[in-house]
């Protein structure tokens, strides 16, 4: 691939990833709204695993949020009964967060709905393209993560 072809391909990739990101945000916003969540609450719950106990700093890093922004999100999830927040007995400056029983069931339902959306999306793509699509997206994610780690 010569320099001009690489430039055109890079521009196409930039445009596609921008549009894909916007569409993914719209998809998450719709699913969050369907579950009576904000998009931030949806992303927070999506990032938490059943049985996982995580401190506030770890989840803020995972979501790339400030501590104050995360606090507001967690407040909403605690109020809705999906997350339990307690002071870490080993370090009282830290909070421990985990899914409540209600939160575990809710996240399972939410994840099932999220998978269903992706099944519907795949129905619009030829079956023979499913595996190459996943392979290409895996390569793209790997290259992006490699680029991020160098920065």
C-alpha positions as CSV (number, residue, x, y, z in Angstrom):
1,X,0.0,0.0,0.0
2,X,1.5,3.3,-1.0
3,X,1.4,6.5,1.0
4,X,-1.7,7.9,-0.8
5,X,-3.6,4.7,-0.4
6,X,-2.8,4.7,3.3
7,X,-4.0,8.3,3.6
8,X,-7.3,7.4,2.0
9,X,-7.7,4.3,4.1
10,X,-6.9,6.2,7.3
11,X,-9.5,8.9,6.4
12,X,-12.1,6.3,5.8
13,X,-11.3,4.5,9.0
14,X,-11.4,7.9,10.9
15,X,-14.8,8.6,9.4
16,X,-16.2,5.2,10.1
17,X,-15.0,5.0,13.7
18,X,-16.4,8.4,14.4
19,X,-19.8,7.4,13.0
20,X,-19.6,4.0,14.8
21,X,-18.9,5.6,18.1
22,X,-21.8,8.0,17.7
23,X,-24.1,5.1,16.8
24,X,-22.8,3.0,19.8
25,X,-23.6,6.0,22.1
26,X,-27.1,6.2,20.6
27,X,-27.6,2.4,21.1
28,X,-26.4,2.6,24.8
29,X,-28.6,5.7,25.4
30,X,-31.7,3.8,24.1
31,X,-31.0,0.7,26.2
32,X,-30.3,2.8,29.3
33,X,-33.5,4.7,28.8
34,X,-35.4,1.5,28.3
35,X,-34.1,0.4,31.7
36,X,-34.7,3.7,33.4
37,X,-31.0,4.5,33.7
38,X,-28.8,7.3,32.6
39,X,-26.2,6.3,30.0
40,X,-23.5,6.8,32.7
41,X,-25.4,4.5,35.1
42,X,-25.7,1.9,32.3
43,X,-22.0,2.0,31.6
44,X,-21.2,1.7,35.3
45,X,-23.4,-1.3,35.7
46,X,-22.1,-2.8,32.5
47,X,-18.5,-2.6,33.8
48,X,-19.3,-4.4,37.1
49,X,-19.2,-8.2,37.5
50,X,-21.3,-10.4,39.7
51,X,-19.4,-11.1,42.9
52,X,-16.8,-8.4,42.2
53,X,-16.0,-6.0,45.0
54,X,-14.3,-2.9,43.6
55,X,-13.2,0.3,45.1
56,X,-14.3,3.7,43.9
57,X,-10.9,4.6,42.4
58,X,-10.7,1.4,40.3
59,X,-14.2,1.9,38.8
60,X,-13.5,5.6,38.1
61,X,-10.3,4.5,36.2
62,X,-12.2,1.8,34.4
63,X,-14.8,4.3,33.3
64,X,-12.3,7.1,32.8
65,X,-14.3,9.4,35.1
66,X,-13.4,11.8,37.9
67,X,-14.1,10.7,41.4
68,X,-16.8,13.4,41.8
69,X,-18.6,12.3,38.6
70,X,-18.5,8.7,39.7
71,X,-19.9,9.6,43.1
72,X,-23.1,11.1,41.5
73,X,-23.5,8.0,39.3
74,X,-23.0,5.6,42.2
75,X,-25.5,7.7,44.3
76,X,-28.1,7.0,41.7
77,X,-27.4,3.3,41.5
78,X,-27.4,2.9,45.3
79,X,-30.7,4.8,45.4
80,X,-32.2,2.5,42.8
81,X,-31.0,-0.5,44.8
82,X,-28.6,-1.9,42.2
83,X,-25.2,-1.2,44.0
84,X,-24.1,-1.5,47.6
85,X,-21.6,1.0,48.8
86,X,-19.8,0.6,52.1
87,X,-16.6,1.9,53.7
88,X,-13.6,-0.3,53.2
89,X,-12.8,-1.6,56.7
90,X,-9.1,-1.8,55.8
91,X,-8.9,1.8,54.5
92,X,-11.7,4.1,55.7
93,X,-10.8,6.6,52.9
94,X,-12.0,4.1,50.3
95,X,-15.5,2.9,49.4
96,X,-16.2,-0.7,48.4
97,X,-18.8,-1.2,45.7
98,X,-20.6,-4.3,44.5
99,X,-23.8,-5.3,42.9
100,X,-26.7,-6.0,45.2
101,X,-28.8,-9.1,44.6
102,X,-31.3,-6.9,42.8
103,X,-28.4,-5.4,40.8
104,X,-27.1,-8.9,39.8
105,X,-30.5,-9.8,38.4
106,X,-30.9,-6.4,36.7
107,X,-27.5,-6.6,35.1
108,X,-28.2,-10.1,33.8
109,X,-31.4,-8.9,32.2
110,X,-29.7,-5.8,30.8
111,X,-26.8,-7.9,29.4
112,X,-29.4,-10.2,27.7
113,X,-31.1,-7.2,26.2
114,X,-27.7,-5.9,25.1
115,X,-26.9,-9.2,23.4
116,X,-30.3,-9.3,21.7
117,X,-29.7,-5.8,20.2
118,X,-26.4,-7.2,18.7
119,X,-28.2,-10.3,17.4
120,X,-30.6,-7.9,15.6
121,X,-27.7,-5.9,14.2
122,X,-26.1,-9.1,12.9
123,X,-29.3,-10.0,11.2
124,X,-28.6,-7.1,8.8
125,X,-25.2,-8.5,7.9
126,X,-24.7,-11.6,5.8
127,X,-23.8,-14.7,7.9
128,X,-20.6,-15.3,6.0
129,X,-19.4,-11.8,7.1
130,X,-19.9,-12.4,10.8
131,X,-16.6,-14.1,11.5
132,X,-14.5,-11.7,9.3
133,X,-16.3,-8.8,11.0
134,X,-15.4,-10.0,14.5
135,X,-11.8,-10.8,13.4
136,X,-11.4,-7.3,11.8
137,X,-12.9,-5.6,14.9
138,X,-10.6,-7.6,17.2
139,X,-7.6,-6.5,15.1
140,X,-8.8,-2.9,15.2
141,X,-9.3,-2.9,18.9
142,X,-5.9,-4.5,19.5
143,X,-4.2,-1.9,17.3
144,X,-6.1,0.9,19.0
145,X,-5.1,-0.4,22.5
146,X,-1.5,-0.7,21.3
147,X,-1.6,3.0,20.1
148,X,-3.2,4.1,23.4
149,X,-0.5,2.3,25.4
150,X,2.3,4.1,23.5
151,X,0.8,7.6,24.3
